[in-house]
Amino acid sequence: MLGVLLSLIAGAPAGAFPAGPDGAASTEEITRAVTAEQLESHLRAFQDAADAHGGDRATGTAGYRASVDHVVERLRAAGYDPRVQVFTVPYDEDHEHDHDHGHDDGEGMAAGPRVTYNVLADTATGDPDSTVVVGAHLDSVPESPGLNDNGSGAAGVLAIAEALAGTETRNRVRFAWWGAEEINLNGSGHYVSDLRANDPAAFDDIALYLNLDMIGSPNYGRFLYDGDSSWGGWHDGSPEAPAGSDAIEVAFESYFESVGLAAEEVPIDDGSDHLVFAGAGIPVGGLFTGDSGEKTRQQVDLYGGRAGTDYDPCYHDACDDLGNVDLQVLEEMSDATAAVVLGFASSEIDDAATLRPPDGWPRRSALEELSPVLTGLMVWGAVVAVVAGVAVAVRRRARAHR
């Protein structure tokens, strides 16, 4: 019995990733297929799109359309049949004040509705009843070419799609590039609301959503979204992480541990497209390397860089260009996502049960699973001890006064 208990506490060894079904790439093969050179080529295309069209890739601009064209072209070259979803973005005076710098690149920048696009592509194989969705927003703010925010995430998703092209998957994978994230998450919001209204069965088929937003910050941290509330809860007005989100957190933790890279949790309520899916009850997770927050001394010990300086000093600024992206961390975060996508795409997903970590992957040990309970018991014990100590002191004082 003691041996069983110790084996549970020990958990599975780090790095124990199965190869997957016949015809599937292994974790090592899929991460090797995602290269810094490949990621940089996508970033250069996004930089060229901005340079040729007024310096940005904002929703409703020719710079954004050129970015869409690059994604579609590369997907077709990899053997996918991409779909471009057209929708209209409401653009009022408040948005114009916040996001419009007034240049004209052929479509006009005045307040009013704007036509924009999502890009979607599915793997050729895999059960459509358990669809793994991985996405990133493709648009920038009008003040910036947006190479870290979010050319980095868009490049990561595209490189993963290219790496997975032709491999066999148990479950279908859908790759997504969202428009109008910088305008109230309109692209992913349109996609989810359109599915729920017009194809509820397809909406129910989504097993989980992974989000990549700003994964190449120059003064980076490696952050993964907290799927089990252990970070400290949710901010007011944010949706709670749907059941199963903790399985995604565990998968990312397992991968980073297996390759010896430090990573830490951040609240899942940071403002990006995963909020739309979380609000719809779909398990969510993803990666992030920081925006305008300041890096701590403890994080410098983990990742290097400079304490007291923003993770991305060029956040939403004109200097968010190709030179603002750290290619090493971009490749690390893209590799991690590729491994997790492949893990879930190769696993049996029971629609009637809560999402679990990928089949055969390392999981939290029994001790780690119990840690929130143990922490609560320790806190409760400390409170009881303090109360008991106060009671004893009161009794002693009372006796002394008799």
SVG drawing of the C-alpha trace seen along z (x, -y; Angstrom):
<svg xmlns="http://www.w3.org/2000/svg" viewBox="-29 -61 49 63">
<polyline fill="none" stroke="black" stroke-width="0.4" points="0.0,0.0 2.9,-2.4 4.4,-1.6 1.2,-2.5 1.0,-5.8 4.6,-6.7 4.1,-5.9 1.1,-8.2 3.0,-11.0 5.9,-10.6 3.7,-11.0 4.8,-10.2 8.3,-11.0 8.9,-14.3 9.3,-13.9 7.2,-10.8 5.4,-11.8 3.9,-9.0 4.4,-9.0 0.7,-9.1 -1.2,-6.9 0.3,-5.5 1.0,-8.3 1.3,-10.9 4.4,-13.0 6.0,-12.6 6.4,-15.5 10.1,-15.8 9.4,-15.7 6.7,-18.4 8.7,-20.7 11.8,-20.3 9.6,-21.2 8.8,-24.6 12.0,-26.7 13.1,-30.2 13.8,-30.7 10.3,-29.8 8.8,-32.0 11.0,-34.9 9.9,-34.5 6.3,-35.0 7.2,-38.0 9.0,-39.6 5.9,-39.2 3.8,-41.0 6.5,-43.7 6.4,-44.1 2.6,-44.4 2.8,-47.2 5.6,-49.0 3.7,-49.0 0.5,-50.3 1.0,-53.2 3.0,-51.4 0.3,-49.2 -1.9,-46.2 -5.1,-47.4 -8.5,-46.1 -10.0,-47.6 -6.7,-48.5 -4.8,-47.2 -2.0,-46.2 -4.4,-43.8 -5.6,-42.4 -2.0,-41.8 -1.4,-39.9 -4.5,-37.8 -3.2,-37.1 0.1,-35.9 -1.6,-33.5 -3.9,-32.1 -1.0,-31.7 1.1,-29.8 -1.8,-27.6 -2.6,-26.6 1.1,-25.9 1.0,-23.5 -2.0,-21.6 -4.8,-23.2 -8.1,-24.6 -8.4,-27.8 -11.6,-29.7 -11.9,-33.4 -14.8,-34.5 -16.0,-38.0 -17.7,-40.1 -18.4,-43.7 -16.9,-45.6 -18.9,-48.4 -16.5,-51.4 -17.7,-54.3 -16.2,-57.7 -14.8,-56.3 -12.9,-53.6 -11.7,-56.2 -10.4,-58.4 -8.5,-55.4 -7.3,-53.6 -7.4,-55.8 -4.5,-57.9 -6.3,-59.0 -4.2,-57.7 -6.0,-56.6 -4.9,-53.3 -7.8,-52.7 -10.6,-51.8 -10.9,-55.0 -10.4,-55.3 -13.5,-57.3 -15.8,-56.1 -18.4,-53.6 -18.7,-49.9 -15.6,-48.1 -15.3,-44.9 -12.7,-42.5 -11.8,-38.9 -11.0,-35.8 -9.0,-33.0 -9.7,-29.3 -8.1,-26.1 -8.7,-22.4 -6.5,-19.4 -7.5,-16.8 -7.9,-14.1 -9.3,-13.8 -12.7,-13.4 -14.7,-16.6 -16.7,-15.8 -13.6,-16.7 -12.0,-19.7 -8.9,-21.3 -8.8,-25.0 -5.6,-27.1 -5.7,-30.7 -4.1,-34.2 -5.3,-37.6 -3.8,-38.9 -4.5,-42.6 -2.4,-45.4 -3.4,-48.7 -3.3,-51.6 -0.3,-53.1 1.9,-50.1 3.0,-47.4 2.3,-44.9 5.1,-42.4 5.0,-41.2 1.4,-42.2 0.4,-40.0 2.5,-39.0 4.3,-36.7 1.2,-34.7 0.0,-34.7 3.4,-33.5 3.4,-30.8 0.0,-29.4 1.0,-29.4 4.3,-27.6 2.4,-25.0 -0.1,-24.5 2.7,-24.0 4.5,-21.5 1.3,-19.5 0.4,-19.4 0.1,-15.8 0.3,-14.2 -2.5,-11.9 -4.5,-13.1 -7.2,-11.4 -9.0,-14.7 -9.4,-17.5 -7.3,-20.6 -8.6,-24.0 -6.2,-26.9 -7.6,-30.4 -6.4,-33.9 -8.8,-36.5 -9.5,-40.0 -10.5,-42.9 -9.2,-41.6 -8.0,-45.1 -11.6,-46.3 -13.3,-44.5 -12.4,-40.9 -14.8,-41.2 -13.2,-38.5 -13.3,-35.6 -16.6,-37.0 -18.1,-36.9 -16.9,-33.3 -18.3,-32.0 -21.6,-33.8 -22.1,-32.8 -21.5,-29.1 -23.8,-29.2 -26.6,-30.8 -26.2,-29.0 -24.4,-25.7 -24.7,-24.8 -23.6,-21.2 -20.2,-22.6 -20.0,-24.8 -20.5,-21.8 -17.7,-20.0 -15.1,-22.4 -13.2,-20.5 -10.8,-23.2 -9.2,-26.5 -5.6,-27.5 -4.6,-31.2 -1.3,-32.8 -1.0,-36.5 2.4,-38.3 4.8,-35.3 8.0,-37.1 8.4,-39.9 12.0,-41.3 12.1,-41.4 10.0,-38.2 8.6,-35.9 7.2,-32.5 3.6,-32.8 0.8,-30.2 -2.8,-30.8 -4.0,-29.6 -6.7,-27.0 -7.4,-26.0 -7.6,-29.4 -4.4,-28.5 -2.9,-31.9 -5.3,-33.7 -8.7,-33.9 -10.4,-36.0 -10.7,-39.7 -14.2,-41.3 -16.3,-40.7 -14.2,-38.0 -15.5,-34.5 -14.2,-31.7 -12.0,-29.1 -14.4,-26.5 -14.0,-22.9 -11.1,-21.2 -9.0,-24.3 -6.7,-22.9 -5.9,-20.0 -4.4,-22.5 -2.4,-24.2 -1.0,-20.8 -0.1,-20.0 1.9,-23.2 3.5,-22.7 4.5,-19.1 6.1,-20.2 8.1,-23.1 9.3,-20.8 10.3,-18.1 12.6,-20.6 13.9,-22.3 12.4,-25.7 11.0,-27.9 7.4,-29.1 4.8,-30.6 1.0,-31.2 -0.8,-34.4 -4.6,-35.0 -6.7,-33.8 -8.6,-37.1 -5.9,-39.0 -7.7,-40.6 -7.4,-38.4 -9.5,-36.0 -9.5,-33.2 -12.0,-35.3 -14.6,-34.8 -14.3,-31.0 -14.1,-30.9 -17.3,-32.9 -18.9,-30.3 -17.9,-27.5 -15.1,-26.0 -11.9,-24.9 -9.2,-27.4 -5.4,-27.9 -2.5,-29.5 0.8,-31.3 1.9,-34.9 5.3,-36.6 4.2,-40.0 3.2,-43.4 3.4,-46.7 3.9,-45.1 7.3,-45.4 9.6,-42.5 10.5,-41.6 13.9,-40.7 12.6,-37.1 11.7,-36.8 15.1,-38.0 16.5,-35.1 14.3,-32.8 14.5,-34.3 17.3,-36.9 16.5,-40.4 16.0,-43.6 14.1,-44.2 11.8,-47.2 11.4,-47.4 8.4,-46.5 8.2,-43.0 7.5,-44.8 8.6,-48.5 7.1,-48.9 3.7,-47.6 1.1,-49.3 3.8,-51.6 5.4,-52.3 8.6,-50.6 6.8,-47.2 8.6,-46.1 10.7,-43.1 13.5,-44.2 11.2,-44.1 10.6,-40.3 12.8,-37.8 13.0,-34.9 14.4,-32.5 11.4,-32.8 9.0,-32.9 10.4,-29.5 10.2,-28.1 6.6,-29.2 5.6,-27.9 7.3,-24.6 5.4,-24.3 2.1,-25.0 2.9,-22.6 3.5,-19.8 0.3,-20.5 -1.8,-20.8 -0.4,-17.4 -1.0,-15.9 -4.7,-16.8 -5.1,-16.1 -3.7,-12.5 -5.7,-11.8 -9.1,-10.3 -11.5,-13.1 -14.7,-12.1 -17.3,-14.7 -19.3,-13.5 -16.4,-14.0 -14.3,-16.8 -11.2,-17.4 -8.1,-15.5 -4.4,-16.1 -3.2,-14.3 -3.1,-10.5 0.1,-9.2 1.5,-12.6 3.0,-13.4 0.3,-14.6 0.3,-16.3 1.3,-14.0 -1.2,-13.1 0.6,-15.4 0.4,-18.3 -3.3,-17.7 -3.8,-17.7 -1.7,-20.9 -4.7,-23.3 -6.4,-21.1 -3.3,-20.8 -2.7,-24.6 -6.2,-25.2 -5.8,-22.7 -2.5,-24.4 -4.1,-27.9 -7.1,-26.5 -4.7,-24.9 -2.8,-28.1 -6.0,-30.0 -7.1,-27.4 -3.6,-27.6 -3.8,-31.3 -7.3,-31.2 -6.3,-28.5 -3.2,-30.5 -5.3,-33.6 -7.8,-31.6 -5.0,-30.2 -3.5,-33.6 -6.9,-35.0 -7.4,-32.1 -4.0,-32.7 -4.6,-36.4 -8.0,-35.6 -6.3,-33.2 -3.7,-35.8 -6.3,-38.3 -8.2,-36.0"/>
</svg>
